[in-house]
Amino acid sequence: MMYEYLFYDFDGTICDTSPGIYATLDDTFAHYGMSVDKSLYPRYIGPPLSDTFYSYFGDRDKAYEAVAYFRNAYVAGNIKLTRLYDGIKESFARLSADGFKVCVATCKKEEEAVALLEGFGLSDYVHFVSGLKYKVRETKSEVLSNALETLRADKDRCVMIGDTDFDAEGALQCGLDCVICKWGFGDYDAINRPNVVFFADTPEDAERFVRERAHLS
């Protein structure tokens, strides 16, 4: 089997989290008396929020303060606006049943990702979750490295499945192939990293590609 460990991103790949994130960004920026162009919001889904807020404040402590405000507001209500993408649950169930290790590698806070996976009935199909822990692991490469080290996984048998260039970059830094999902938030025409091996239009497309690679081995 060429791929055994499938590292799925969360926001924009497993779930559409944009309604809750956008609403909380509105709240957070308003709290700090800032007016921000909402057309920029899609690019803030994927990278660590601390980097997003640092780009506005220019101060790391202030950025983490804003992150804390965001997280409290998000968990208090807006996280409930999350929607599971069609086809994900069925794909996870089939892949897990057939022996693939379905994992999650996300820069979403780890406990938030775990709670949402449980809420959407995906936990039984997910082998491992590596998520963001502030000041411990924050970038995609750090999240993936944690998963690789914990699982002792052979990089040649792993693939990152995500929706943005941030996912592709993190995978490249870790020496992994990447499948880009075109149903998320990425600027797909601008993603041209050498480790991107496929662009999937649907979860079923991503699953089909993974299976084809397995049959080639």
Secondary structure, 3 states (H helix, E strand, C coil): CCCCEEEECCECCCEECHHHHHHHHHHHHHHCCCCCCHHHHHHHCCCCHHHHHHHHHCCHHHHHHHHHHHHHHHHHCHHHHCEECCCHHHHHHHHHHCCCEEEEEEEEEHHHHHHHHHHCCCHHHCCEEEEEECCCECCHHHHHHHHHHHHCCCHHHEEEEECCHHHHHHHHHCCCEEEEECCCCCCHHHCCCCCEEEEECCHHHHHHHHHHHHHHC
